[in-house]
Amino acid sequence: MRILFVIDSLGASGAEHSTAMLLPLLRARGHDVSVATLYDAGYGDENHIRAEGFAVRPLAAQHFLGRVRELRRRIQSDRPDVVHTALFTSDVIGRIAAWRTGARVVSSLVSTPYAPERLSDPAVKHWKVRLVQVVDAVTARLLTHRLHAVSEGVADVNAHDLNHPRQRIGVVERGRAPETFRVSTPQRRLHARSALDIVPDAPVVLAVGRQEYAKAYADLVRATDFVVERCPDLVVLIAGREGNATEALRAALREHPRAARAVRLLGHRHDIPELLCAADVLSISSQYEGTAGAAIEALATGCPVVCTDLAGVRGFLRDEDTALLVPVGSPAALADALHRVLVDTDLANRLRENGRNEFEQRFTMDASASKMEQFYLALLQAHSGHGR
């Protein structure tokens, strides 16, 4: 099977990183895989994926129609069986370019981009979101053979928001490599904390992700202000490059100097497994999101998770079982849940054990690659002999 992935880049964000990790496993199963990107991000997985012999070729064209024409020529030349797109711009370019080429077109749903919470972002123009939503819905309905969602919740929300038949959306969850995200041990914990200059017994909260509006890091700062009253030696680590909400995060830190003393902005990091080993709990304060990759990584290493109760994590994280779920936009509730994990050893151990078991059963890269392969094979079988 020949598979061409079309994606903005292979940078370090969730969809990009998940795609990069999938490539070697599909190749190991005998499939020919390549990637067309809109640009080189200059960070993330691009270089090492190329070093492993994969064709990761940015489109030379810089404008929409030029990219469509260039990608169409590449599809006609390489004749992939499946064109798999991800992220809005690449979705639309890939869907149009593959039209009537004989390739089967799949688009991944990796988040809930039309959630009402997104419209509260002051940088977002409502009319533009609605226009994008219409374009997404029409091209998904007319120019794809199937949609792929990273969780049941993401599938359900997008079926509604895109007015798309739910039965045409298959769910294959993301995975992570167990050899990379190994279970934390006391030795690894001490070593990771030493590298961060954190004392062994300090309570540590970790957040991972770019400083974007969706991540609601200002809520985490406000929650920190509550927790630090009860845990004066609290350390909060935020790992992620600057983004469109960096100024809001800095403003929250200025408004809450007590929290600011506990928070460390680490910037972009390549050592997330070590950071998870150093942490007592992973905090996800997001207003909207898909299946958060950092949550899967936390399950793998045995780091308890506190997450906002997002549509995207439905069918993935279970409250009081594999995580603690709290209402979106409630720093007080987030603080209470973080504090519970930090002081209740039995709760933390239960979340840790249940999360690791869940990871081993559902979220290894082998499991994800196997399910994705079956998804493609079923797609080809269902549409054999029926061009678009």
DAURHU-V956711 format. One record per residue. RES is the residue in one letter. BURIAL is b if it has 16 or more other ideal C-beta (glycine too) atoms within 10 Angstrom, else e. D_LAST is the distance of its C-alpha to the last C-alpha in Angstrom with 2 decimals. Layout:
# DAURHU-V956711
res:RES burial:BURIAL d_last:D_LAST
res:RES burial:BURIAL d_last:D_LAST
This chain:
# DAURHU-V956711
res:M burial:e d_last:18.59
res:R burial:e d_last:17.77
res:I burial:b d_last:17.23
res:L burial:b d_last:17.19
res:F burial:b d_last:18.67
res:V burial:b d_last:18.50
res:I burial:b d_last:21.55
res:D burial:b d_last:24.33
res:S burial:b d_last:26.88
res:L burial:b d_last:28.52
res:G burial:b d_last:31.50
res:A burial:b d_last:33.51
res:S burial:b d_last:31.81
res:G burial:b d_last:30.34
res:A burial:b d_last:26.59
res:E burial:b d_last:27.42
res:H burial:b d_last:30.13
res:S burial:b d_last:28.17
res:T burial:b d_last:25.38
res:A burial:b d_last:28.13
res:M burial:b d_last:29.82
res:L burial:b d_last:26.75
res:L burial:b d_last:26.16
res:P burial:b d_last:29.27
res:L burial:b d_last:28.78
res:L burial:b d_last:25.27
res:R burial:b d_last:26.71
res:A burial:e d_last:29.67
res:R burial:e d_last:27.44
res:G burial:e d_last:26.27
res:H burial:b d_last:22.98
res:D burial:e d_last:22.35
res:V burial:b d_last:21.91
res:S burial:b d_last:22.07
res:V burial:b d_last:22.04
res:A burial:b d_last:21.21
res:T burial:b d_last:23.50
res:L burial:b d_last:24.40
res:Y burial:e d_last:28.06
res:D burial:b d_last:30.72
res:A burial:b d_last:32.49
res:G burial:e d_last:35.63
res:Y burial:e d_last:36.22
res:G burial:b d_last:34.73
res:D burial:b d_last:32.98
res:E burial:b d_last:31.73
res:N burial:e d_last:34.72
res:H burial:e d_last:35.29
res:I burial:b d_last:31.64
res:R burial:e d_last:31.87
res:A burial:e d_last:35.24
res:E burial:e d_last:33.66
res:G burial:e d_last:31.62
res:F burial:b d_last:28.22
res:A burial:e d_last:26.35
res:V burial:b d_last:26.28
res:R burial:e d_last:25.58
res:P burial:b d_last:25.77
res:L burial:b d_last:23.91
res:A burial:e d_last:26.62
res:A burial:e d_last:25.40
res:Q burial:e d_last:26.99
res:H burial:e d_last:25.17
res:F burial:e d_last:21.80
res:L burial:e d_last:20.34
res:G burial:e d_last:21.96
res:R burial:b d_last:20.49
res:V burial:b d_last:16.90
res:R burial:e d_last:17.63
res:E burial:b d_last:19.49
res:L burial:b d_last:17.02
res:R burial:b d_last:14.22
res:R burial:e d_last:16.84
res:R burial:b d_last:17.64
res:I burial:b d_last:14.18
res:Q burial:e d_last:14.02
res:S burial:e d_last:17.58
res:D burial:e d_last:17.60
res:R burial:e d_last:14.34
res:P burial:b d_last:14.26
res:D burial:b d_last:12.75
res:V burial:b d_last:12.65
res:V burial:b d_last:12.88
res:H burial:b d_last:15.31
res:T burial:b d_last:16.54
res:A burial:b d_last:19.79
res:L burial:b d_last:21.92
res:F burial:b d_last:20.97
res:T burial:e d_last:20.98
res:S burial:b d_last:19.15
res:D burial:b d_last:16.60
res:V burial:b d_last:15.82
res:I burial:b d_last:16.08
res:G burial:b d_last:13.92
res:R burial:b d_last:11.08
res:I burial:b d_last:11.22
res:A burial:b d_last:11.96
res:A burial:b d_last:9.08
res:W burial:b d_last:6.45
res:R burial:e d_last:4.84
res:T burial:b d_last:7.56
res:G burial:e d_last:6.65
res:A burial:b d_last:8.33
res:R burial:b d_last:8.30
res:V burial:b d_last:9.52
res:V burial:b d_last:12.86
res:S burial:b d_last:15.36
res:S burial:b d_last:19.00
res:L burial:b d_last:21.29
res:V burial:b d_last:24.65
res:S burial:b d_last:26.88
res:T burial:b d_last:27.51
res:P burial:b d_last:27.34
res:Y burial:b d_last:27.78
res:A burial:b d_last:30.87
res:P burial:e d_last:33.81
res:E burial:b d_last:35.92
res:R burial:b d_last:33.89
res:L burial:e d_last:34.95
res:S burial:e d_last:38.54
res:D burial:b d_last:38.09
res:P burial:e d_last:40.17
res:A burial:e d_last:38.00
res:V burial:e d_last:34.86
res:K burial:e d_last:34.22
res:H burial:e d_last:33.07
res:W burial:e d_last:31.15
res:K burial:e d_last:29.22
res:V burial:b d_last:28.26
res:R burial:e d_last:27.09
res:L burial:e d_last:25.06
res:V burial:e d_last:23.39
res:Q burial:b d_last:22.82
res:V burial:e d_last:21.08
res:V burial:e d_last:18.80
res:D burial:b d_last:18.09
res:A burial:b d_last:17.49
res:V burial:e d_last:15.17
res:T burial:b d_last:12.91
res:A burial:b d_last:13.10
res:R burial:e d_last:12.22
res:L burial:e d_last:9.28
res:L burial:b d_last:7.87
res:T burial:b d_last:8.95
res:H burial:b d_last:8.66
res:R burial:b d_last:12.45
res:L burial:b d_last:15.47
res:H burial:b d_last:18.54
res:A burial:b d_last:22.01
res:V burial:b d_last:25.28
res:S burial:b d_last:27.36
res:E burial:b d_last:27.44
res:G burial:b d_last:29.00
res:V burial:b d_last:26.33
res:A burial:b d_last:23.66
res:D burial:b d_last:25.80
res:V burial:b d_last:26.61
res:N burial:b d_last:23.13
res:A burial:b d_last:21.82
res:H burial:e d_last:24.57
res:D burial:b d_last:24.35
res:L burial:b d_last:20.61
res:N burial:e d_last:20.71
res:H burial:b d_last:18.06
res:P burial:e d_last:18.23
res:R burial:e d_last:20.55
res:Q burial:e d_last:19.20
res:R burial:e d_last:15.90
res:I burial:b d_last:18.19
res:G burial:b d_last:19.73
res:V burial:b d_last:23.04
res:V burial:b d_last:24.15
res:E burial:b d_last:27.35
res:R burial:b d_last:28.44
res:G burial:b d_last:31.11
res:R burial:b d_last:34.07
res:A burial:b d_last:36.10
res:P burial:b d_last:39.36
res:E burial:e d_last:41.17
res:T burial:e d_last:40.60
res:F burial:b d_last:41.31
res:R burial:e d_last:44.30
res:V burial:e d_last:46.54
res:S burial:b d_last:49.20
res:T burial:e d_last:52.73
res:P burial:e d_last:56.04
res:Q burial:e d_last:56.35
res:R burial:b d_last:52.93
res:R burial:b d_last:53.63
res:L burial:e d_last:56.96
res:H burial:e d_last:55.60
res:A burial:b d_last:52.73
res:R burial:b d_last:55.18
res:S burial:e d_last:57.66
res:A burial:e d_last:55.09
res:L burial:b d_last:54.50
res:D burial:e d_last:58.24
res:I burial:b d_last:57.92
res:V burial:e d_last:60.79
res:P burial:e d_last:60.07
res:D burial:e d_last:60.74
res:A burial:e d_last:59.07
res:P burial:b d_last:56.39
res:V burial:b d_last:53.11
res:V burial:b d_last:49.94
res:L burial:b d_last:46.81
res:A burial:b d_last:43.81
res:V burial:b d_last:40.88
res:G burial:b d_last:38.32
res:R burial:b d_last:38.14
res:Q burial:b d_last:40.38
res:E burial:b d_last:37.77
res:Y burial:b d_last:38.27
res:A burial:b d_last:36.17
res:K burial:b d_last:38.61
res:A burial:b d_last:41.58
res:Y burial:b d_last:44.13
res:A burial:b d_last:46.68
res:D burial:b d_last:46.69
res:L burial:b d_last:47.42
res:V burial:b d_last:50.32
res:R burial:b d_last:51.70
res:A burial:b d_last:51.38
res:T burial:b d_last:53.19
res:D burial:b d_last:56.03
res:F burial:b d_last:56.50
res:V burial:b d_last:56.26
res:V burial:b d_last:58.63
res:E burial:e d_last:61.38
res:R burial:e d_last:61.32
res:C burial:b d_last:60.34
res:P burial:e d_last:62.19
res:D burial:e d_last:61.11
res:L burial:b d_last:57.39
res:V burial:b d_last:55.01
res:V burial:b d_last:51.50
res:L burial:b d_last:49.15
res:I burial:b d_last:46.08
res:A burial:b d_last:43.91
res:G burial:b d_last:41.24
res:R burial:b d_last:40.99
res:E burial:e d_last:41.76
res:G burial:e d_last:39.20
res:N burial:e d_last:39.09
res:A burial:b d_last:41.53
res:T burial:b d_last:44.10
res:E burial:e d_last:46.56
res:A burial:b d_last:46.30
res:L burial:b d_last:47.05
res:R burial:b d_last:50.01
res:A burial:e d_last:51.27
res:A burial:b d_last:51.22
res:L burial:b d_last:53.19
res:R burial:e d_last:55.71
res:E burial:e d_last:56.09
res:H burial:b d_last:56.67
res:P burial:e d_last:58.98
res:R burial:e d_last:59.77
res:A burial:b d_last:56.10
res:A burial:b d_last:55.77
res:R burial:e d_last:58.43
res:A burial:b d_last:56.35
res:V burial:b d_last:52.95
res:R burial:b d_last:51.97
res:L burial:b d_last:48.98
res:L burial:b d_last:47.90
res:G burial:e d_last:45.09
res:H burial:e d_last:42.20
res:R burial:e d_last:43.07
res:H burial:e d_last:41.94
res:D burial:e d_last:44.19
res:I burial:b d_last:42.54
res:P burial:b d_last:43.55
res:E burial:b d_last:47.16
res:L burial:b d_last:47.02
res:L burial:b d_last:45.84
res:C burial:b d_last:48.77
res:A burial:b d_last:51.13
res:A burial:b d_last:49.96
res:D burial:b d_last:51.20
res:V burial:b d_last:48.20
res:L burial:b d_last:44.80
res:S burial:b d_last:44.39
res:I burial:b d_last:41.05
res:S burial:b d_last:41.93
res:S burial:b d_last:38.45
res:Q burial:b d_last:37.54
res:Y burial:b d_last:33.85
res:E burial:b d_last:31.93
res:G burial:b d_last:29.50
res:T burial:b d_last:30.88
res:A burial:b d_last:33.51
res:G burial:b d_last:33.54
res:A burial:b d_last:37.28
res:A burial:b d_last:37.84
res:I burial:b d_last:36.28
res:E burial:b d_last:38.50
res:A burial:b d_last:41.49
res:L burial:b d_last:40.92
res:A burial:b d_last:40.85
res:T burial:b d_last:44.12
res:G burial:b d_last:45.84
res:C burial:b d_last:46.13
res:P burial:b d_last:46.27
res:V burial:b d_last:43.76
res:V burial:b d_last:44.48
res:C burial:b d_last:41.37
res:T burial:b d_last:40.70
res:D burial:b d_last:39.14
res:L burial:b d_last:35.61
res:A burial:b d_last:32.62
res:G burial:b d_last:30.76
res:V burial:b d_last:33.36
res:R burial:b d_last:33.35
res:G burial:b d_last:32.92
res:F burial:b d_last:34.02
res:L burial:b d_last:37.59
res:R burial:e d_last:40.13
res:D burial:e d_last:43.19
res:E burial:e d_last:46.51
res:D burial:e d_last:44.82
res:T burial:b d_last:42.64
res:A burial:b d_last:43.32
res:L burial:b d_last:45.16
res:L burial:b d_last:43.00
res:V burial:b d_last:44.50
res:P burial:e d_last:43.58
res:V burial:b d_last:41.60
res:G burial:e d_last:43.95
res:S burial:b d_last:47.17
res:P burial:b d_last:49.09
res:A burial:e d_last:51.94
res:A burial:b d_last:49.81
res:L burial:b d_last:48.22
res:A burial:b d_last:51.75
res:D burial:b d_last:53.01
res:A burial:b d_last:50.25
res:L burial:b d_last:50.76
res:H burial:b d_last:54.49
res:R burial:b d_last:54.12
res:V burial:b d_last:52.29
res:L burial:b d_last:54.81
res:V burial:e d_last:57.87
res:D burial:e d_last:56.82
res:T burial:e d_last:56.71
res:D burial:e d_last:55.82
res:L burial:b d_last:52.81
res:A burial:b d_last:51.63
res:N burial:e d_last:52.07
res:R burial:e d_last:50.17
res:L burial:b d_last:47.19
res:R burial:b d_last:47.37
res:E burial:e d_last:47.50
res:N burial:b d_last:44.86
res:G burial:b d_last:42.49
res:R burial:b d_last:42.94
res:N burial:e d_last:42.40
res:E burial:b d_last:39.17
res:F burial:b d_last:37.98
res:E burial:e d_last:38.81
res:Q burial:e d_last:37.02
res:R burial:e d_last:33.79
res:F burial:b d_last:33.44
res:T burial:b d_last:34.18
res:M burial:b d_last:31.68
res:D burial:e d_last:31.63
res:A burial:b d_last:30.69
res:S burial:b d_last:27.95
res:A burial:b d_last:26.48
res:S burial:e d_last:26.67
res:K burial:e d_last:24.85
res:M burial:b d_last:22.12
res:E burial:b d_last:21.75
res:Q burial:e d_last:21.53
res:F burial:b d_last:18.91
res:Y burial:b d_last:16.63
res:L burial:e d_last:17.59
res:A burial:e d_last:16.94
res:L burial:b d_last:13.42
res:L burial:e d_last:12.73
res:Q burial:e d_last:14.68
res:A burial:e d_last:13.07
res:H burial:e d_last:9.50
res:S burial:e d_last:10.95
res:G burial:e d_last:9.88
res:H burial:e d_last:6.68
res:G burial:e d_last:3.79
res:R burial:e d_last:0.00
